[in-house]
Amino acid sequence: MNNSEAPLYLSAAEAAAELSISPATLYAYVSRGLVRSEPVEDGARTRRYRADDVRSLKNRRAPMVEGQGLKAADLPVMDSAVSTITAEGPIYRGVKATTLSETATFEQAATLLWDSKTSDPFAKSNMPVISPAMRKIMEATKDAPPIDRAVAVLSLATEADPRAYNSASEGRAATGARIARLVAAAMLQTEPSSDPLHKQIARAWAPGHKHGEDLIRRALVLLADHELNASTFTLRCAISTGISLYDGVIAGLVALKGPKHGGVGPLASRLVDQLMAGDVAAIVREKVSLGERFPGFGHMVYRDGDPRADTLFKALLNAGIDKRLASEIPQAVKEATGQFANCDYSLTVMRRSLGMPVGSETTLFAMSRTAGWIAHAIEQLESKTMIRPRARYTGPAPVSRR
């Protein structure tokens, strides 16, 4: 059975076998909240177990990549209703992101993630407040990288917005929309707009491309959230101290910059430039023989292919892009390394195909992920708890004094 056919639930025997543990240990995991269980629908006393929890726990019990030492079982496990990760890609509050990307906009995906049901957070009148000091920052950072520019502007935004600490559920969602619009304006170097985000990005970076708006729209929805990755967990830790949503997004943006997270895009672009300049198969063989990595390939969660990448590739091929980018290169790397293309690579292909600026992969990723960060920030604030993990001390024993 491949991952696309993986069941949502497992029996106790199946779950225990998957984890190579006894039923008693499985029940202990359930009692600790590591694996969710529920009664079977026929009302019998037997229970079924969430397959995604079992798979996640199995991965957490394995050593982390690149010699990081710690096992993921030692990391916090948190309950969240925002999203989860399955073999079919992320699920946003019960809706498959891949399905949502067929028709939804970024704003619709964000509204779903924020669980906003009684009002429209993206109403045209709900625009960000920009103080004179913020405008000076925008001017002073006009030559800075987009994420750095957004961080600088956001650092003054809490004080400028009189509704920044509105704790009503719809008030927080409205603040989230103002943040998303402010982040987009800072990164695109435009005035804040109530236009759909995909239209703003296409207007700035892919003007005149007949497929630009639709492809950007799809990418924004696919990347809007991905459960507790590094930037989202960083944001949740920060927001749990009681800071504003604006400051929480700063934490997410800073974590995203890392080359092991959102910063992979530019590295994948360099790889594509190298491969497109010569014989793909020969270049891949040489890189493999030298032990070089392939940015944009492989994923800690999706071992049999990233559904987000597959969905975007399909749309790109339908738009008539160069098949070498979406087919030949991914196949050559997969055959040589066993690694599938991930969303970072597919985003690089879209960026190149639309003629968008180099480096805009990370910027678009950040604008999209703002939706998920705000959803997790709101959920964390509603929990009224502070995240305080404990460390397992591995240093020297204290010296006894006589």
Phi, psi and omega in degrees: 000128176273172186298328181293342180254006184296139181287158177279335183229154177232153172284169179301317181295318181294317181295317180296319179294321180299323182268355182058047180229171177278159175304324180297320178293322177301314181296327177293321177297320179297316182295333179272359178082012181279332178228127179274143176226160179205157179295149175290158189293338183279002176084002179291168182283346180290156181236159176242158190235140183294119183295326180293326175294319180296314180296318180297316180294322179298317178294323181291335181277351179270155178298145177289161183285164173057035173064031182288345173085298182299144172267144185294343176295340180275354181272158181297147172243124186238144173283141177206137176262002185287307184200166172214169181245129178234175178296341178264012179104181181292150176244122178262105179046049176090359182246129178295130179297324180295322177290317181300325183292345181295325186226337189282158173263169174304317182297321178291320177296318179296316180299322176294312181298326180276357179056041181269113189243339187255351177207166181262107181296338181260030174302147185301332183281348184271075184256152180293151175271127179240113181280164175304322179296322178295322179293324177295321178296317179301319180290318183291334183253020185299336179260002180278160175302147185306317181294318178298321179296317180295319179299317181297317180292317181297331183297338179254356189286327181300314181294329183282336186260111181293345180256014186300327183253020176300118187264359174293148184302315180286332176294320177293321178296320178296321176297320178301319179294320178295322178297313181301319179290324178291317178300315180298316180297318180294318183286322181274351183058051178230173172285147176305139185226150174268001177294151176307142186301322182296328178289321178297315182293316180298321180296322183278322191244340181221052183296133175086350180282123188293338179255000187301309183300316184292318181293319178295319178302313180299315182297319180300319180289318182296330186258005188298329178202155178207051176059215188266068172281184188300314183290322181291318178294322176301313179299316182296321176299315182294314184291334181293344178278352177102011178288171182283165176299324178300312182291328177298319179295328175302316180300317179297317181298317182295318179293326182294333186297338186300145182293350175265001182231242183292340180284005179290330186309306179300325178293321177294325178296319177298319179299314180299317179301318179296315184290323182285348182273355182203206180282112186303308184299317181294318181294320179297315179301317181297316180296319179296318182295333179269359179074021181280151179273163179242093180302135182095005179231144182085153180203141181291337182258311186267092183282337182246028177114140181272112182301331178295318178294316180300319180295317180289323176302316180301315179293322179294317179294322177296334179276357175086028179286169179300121184294340179298325183290316186263352184230301187295311182295310178302322180291319180296317180292320179297315180296325184277330188237342185081004182261138178268155174294140177250186186295332178296319179292316181296326177292323176297318178298316179296315180303314181292318183294328181269356181072027179286158182300145175298134182095348181288349176302310181294322180296314178296319177304315182294317179299319180293312186291344175306324179299312181292320179300316181295322178300315180290325178296316179298316180297319180293319178297322180293333180287338180056032178239154177255136180276119181220080177295158174254150177264148173264109187293130179236010181279187182290152177292149179297144181275125178282139180250139178256000000 
